Amino acid sequence: MLLSSLIVSPRFILELCISTINCIFSSVFSKVCSWSRGACRATKSLVSDANSQSEQRTDENVTTPTSVNYHFTRKCNYKCGFCFHTAKTSFVLPLEEAKRGLKLLKEAGDFLDILAVSCDSFDEETNQLIGRSQGRKSHIENLYKIRSWCQQYKVAFKINSVINSFNVHEDLTEQINQLNPVRWKVFQCLLIDGENAGETALREAEKFVISDLQFQEFLDRHSAVSCLVPESNEKV
């Protein structure tokens, strides 16, 4: 199934994550569990019960990942001009395999605790200029829908924004406070050779670049937003 069909129904993806959450690393986890059990049996004859219990606790910690970023493709339904993670291939993990990965994550002890959505502007025309649009669908309407679903399923909601030449003068304070994310990650538009800059790049992001001073002025304008977490190019 193509990515576009998945993104047409974001609620399906959210419910899928919450109800079936599992990991891509199926074979890895099963092998680690097998090796761990074998190691425990082998050491029982050599060490005391206390040491065996200690090793078993260590094995349990090893087989449960602390954090997982689950990517099933690099394709995107948007064409943001500043994007520095472009689609180098057209590969999309088949839907059943994607579900299987989520199922394995659940079995490994993970769960969906936070969902991040990108939003650079609350003006539809600006989103069109940036490239964060898909036909007549409203990115802003979908943002509010996803926020509502996160509240319903008790998933932490996060917003990512890339500050660039098209939105650097905007004031997003009112909308961000209304959405009330646990974190608002604000990035300065960044050029990466081979991704959004250079001869081999799939994007030409030079026109989106802003100065450090412009970025700081944007941060100062939004200093009252308590959930704001800035990511300048220097910090990145």
Summary of the structure (lengths in Angstrom):
residues: 236
radius of gyration: 21.7
end to end distance: 34.5
largest distance: 70.5
contacts: 647
relative contact order: 0.13
helix: 45%
strand: 12%
